[in-house]
Amino acid sequence: MELKDRVALITGSGRGIGRAIAHLFAKEGAAVFLTARTQRELSATAEEVSKTGGRVGFAAADLTQEAECAHVVAACREKFGSVDILVNNAGHYGPVVPVEGYPLAEFDKVISIHLRAAFLLSKLVLPEMYARKSGVILNMSSLSAKAAYSWGSAYAAAKAGMLGLTRVTAAEGARKGVRVNAICPGPVTETQMSKELGAVLAKKMGVSAEEQLAEFLNGLLQGRAQTAEEIARAALFLCSDQSSAITGQSINVDGGVAFY
Ligand SMILES: NC(=O)c1ccc[n+]([C@@H]2O[C@H](COP(=O)([O-])OP(=O)(O)OC[C@H]3O[C@@H](n4cnc5c(N)ncnc54)[C@H](OP(=O)(O)O)[C@@H]3O)[C@@H](O)[C@H]2O)c1
């Protein structure tokens, strides 16, 4: 078991990639603490994890709110005693519009859930990790941080910002026992966010959702989507001691699109 006796706080874990990470981490021996806004999805995921013998807790929270970030960290500590691993995965894409038409309030919301929440949660868990001289933070970035796709300026900026946050936090934590890395997934087409985005893009481009997806996937070396399970396996590697000398990095799990 790669994560025996660790406590992992995983954001955005009611569905999609976060849910897959929760399942895999629990299978590998971690106690997993789930959070997102939708209570129903959190309790369903918690029940699944629990049924397979995993240790699990959850708290509903809107992570764009500073006080709710603090509540989640406190609830995880209350349930399991510590936060050994933090996975900043919660997110939403936001409007699919060009820069000149992008509403400022929506821009702020997208930055808040990706970049600002990752910053706030890191701030909350780092003192404990430094005191213990061990800990891992994983930030879920995106291929969008490294490529250029129209109509997603806030999302791309937030995800690129998360790579900067990853490197600086890694620099500060490297000699205090804390590693910080990021994953840049390509299209994980099974998730709600990806399906909703695909539908909007297809409509804007005047093609069917199938045509839009086929064209996009054709641009990947492997020519196929990634699965949430494949992202979870990369997350397990980066959060376990298997990657003990890796910090400040972003790993592309995109089927071969970005090469830096
Ligand atoms: N799918 C892809 O192709 C892809 C590619 C690259 C990167 N990513 C990244 O992977 C991460 C997971 O995305 P996904 O594809 O798994 O999407 P998803 O299925 O829509 O999951 C997003 C999760 O984030 C939570 N969330 C959203 N806003 C929140 C808020 N304000 N406070 C707390 N939780 C919030 C959602 O729950 P609630 O709505 O209940 O709050 C949900 O659990 C995101 O950071 C995304 O940007 C995805």
Ligand as a Chemical Component Dictionary entry (heavy atoms), coordinates in Angstrom:
data_LIG
# 
_chem_comp.id                   LIG 
_chem_comp.type                 NON-POLYMER 
_chem_comp.pdbx_formal_charge   0 
_chem_comp.three_letter_code    LIG 
# 
loop_
_chem_comp_atom.comp_id 
_chem_comp_atom.atom_id 
_chem_comp_atom.alt_atom_id 
_chem_comp_atom.type_symbol 
_chem_comp_atom.charge 
_chem_comp_atom.model_Cartn_x 
_chem_comp_atom.model_Cartn_y 
_chem_comp_atom.model_Cartn_z 
_chem_comp_atom.pdbx_ordinal 
LIG N1  N1  N 0  -11.979 17.019 -17.326 1  
LIG C1  C1  C 0  -10.955 17.530 -17.963 2  
LIG O1  O1  O 0  -10.837 17.383 -19.174 3  
LIG C2  C2  C 0  -9.885  18.273 -17.205 4  
LIG C3  C3  C 0  -8.693  18.588 -17.883 5  
LIG C4  C4  C 0  -7.695  19.289 -17.217 6  
LIG C5  C5  C 0  -7.880  19.657 -15.904 7  
LIG N2  N2  N 1  -9.048  19.347 -15.268 8  
LIG C6  C6  C 0  -9.187  19.789 -13.880 9  
LIG O2  O2  O 0  -9.507  18.686 -13.060 10 
LIG C7  C7  C 0  -10.239 19.144 -11.917 11 
LIG C8  C8  C 0  -11.471 18.268 -11.743 12 
LIG O3  O3  O 0  -12.332 18.475 -12.856 13 
LIG P1  P1  P 0  -13.328 17.357 -13.410 14 
LIG O4  O4  O 0  -13.092 17.264 -14.847 15 
LIG O5  O5  O -1 -13.288 16.158 -12.562 16 
LIG O6  O6  O 0  -14.721 18.159 -13.266 17 
LIG P2  P2  P 0  -16.048 17.863 -12.435 18 
LIG O7  O7  O 0  -16.457 16.456 -12.582 19 
LIG O8  O8  O 0  -16.991 18.936 -12.826 20 
LIG O9  O9  O 0  -15.561 18.064 -10.914 21 
LIG C9  C9  C 0  -15.277 19.317 -10.365 22 
LIG C10 C10 C 0  -15.327 19.216 -8.847  23 
LIG O10 O10 O 0  -15.010 20.497 -8.273  24 
LIG C11 C11 C 0  -16.037 20.853 -7.359  25 
LIG N3  N3  N 0  -16.202 22.307 -7.272  26 
LIG C12 C12 C 0  -16.483 23.174 -8.275  27 
LIG N4  N4  N 0  -16.621 24.413 -7.794  28 
LIG C13 C13 C 0  -16.426 24.333 -6.444  29 
LIG C14 C14 C 0  -16.458 25.286 -5.385  30 
LIG N5  N5  N 0  -16.720 26.583 -5.614  31 
LIG N6  N6  N 0  -16.193 24.865 -4.129  32 
LIG C15 C15 C 0  -15.930 23.552 -3.896  33 
LIG N7  N7  N 0  -15.890 22.609 -4.842  34 
LIG C16 C16 C 0  -16.143 23.002 -6.117  35 
LIG C17 C17 C 0  -17.287 20.169 -7.937  36 
LIG O11 O11 O 0  -18.297 19.970 -6.973  37 
LIG P3  P3  P 0  -19.529 20.972 -6.701  38 
LIG O12 O12 O 0  -20.014 21.464 -8.030  39 
LIG O13 O13 O 0  -20.471 20.102 -5.974  40 
LIG O14 O14 O 0  -18.971 22.054 -5.834  41 
LIG C18 C18 C 0  -16.713 18.825 -8.359  42 
LIG O15 O15 O 0  -16.621 17.940 -7.267  43 
LIG C19 C19 C 0  -10.546 20.625 -12.165 44 
LIG O16 O16 O 0  -9.628  21.423 -11.477 45 
LIG C20 C20 C 0  -10.345 20.765 -13.659 46 
LIG O17 O17 O 0  -10.016 22.069 -14.028 47 
LIG C21 C21 C 0  -10.040 18.661 -15.880 48 
# 
loop_
_chem_comp_bond.comp_id 
_chem_comp_bond.atom_id_1 
_chem_comp_bond.atom_id_2 
_chem_comp_bond.value_order 
_chem_comp_bond.pdbx_ordinal 
LIG N1  C1  SING 1  
LIG C1  O1  DOUB 2  
LIG C1  C2  SING 3  
LIG C2  C3  SING 4  
LIG C2  C21 DOUB 5  
LIG C3  C4  DOUB 6  
LIG C4  C5  SING 7  
LIG C5  N2  DOUB 8  
LIG N2  C6  SING 9  
LIG N2  C21 SING 10 
LIG C6  O2  SING 11 
LIG C6  C20 SING 12 
LIG O2  C7  SING 13 
LIG C7  C8  SING 14 
LIG C7  C19 SING 15 
LIG C8  O3  SING 16 
LIG O3  P1  SING 17 
LIG P1  O4  DOUB 18 
LIG P1  O5  SING 19 
LIG P1  O6  SING 20 
LIG O6  P2  SING 21 
LIG P2  O7  DOUB 22 
LIG P2  O8  SING 23 
LIG P2  O9  SING 24 
LIG O9  C9  SING 25 
LIG C9  C10 SING 26 
LIG C10 O10 SING 27 
LIG C10 C18 SING 28 
LIG O10 C11 SING 29 
LIG C11 N3  SING 30 
LIG C11 C17 SING 31 
LIG N3  C12 SING 32 
LIG N3  C16 SING 33 
LIG C12 N4  DOUB 34 
LIG N4  C13 SING 35 
LIG C13 C14 SING 36 
LIG C13 C16 DOUB 37 
LIG C14 N5  SING 38 
LIG C14 N6  DOUB 39 
LIG N6  C15 SING 40 
LIG C15 N7  DOUB 41 
LIG N7  C16 SING 42 
LIG C17 O11 SING 43 
LIG C17 C18 SING 44 
LIG O11 P3  SING 45 
LIG P3  O12 DOUB 46 
LIG P3  O13 SING 47 
LIG P3  O14 SING 48 
LIG C18 O15 SING 49 
LIG C19 O16 SING 50 
LIG C19 C20 SING 51 
LIG C20 O17 SING 52 
# 
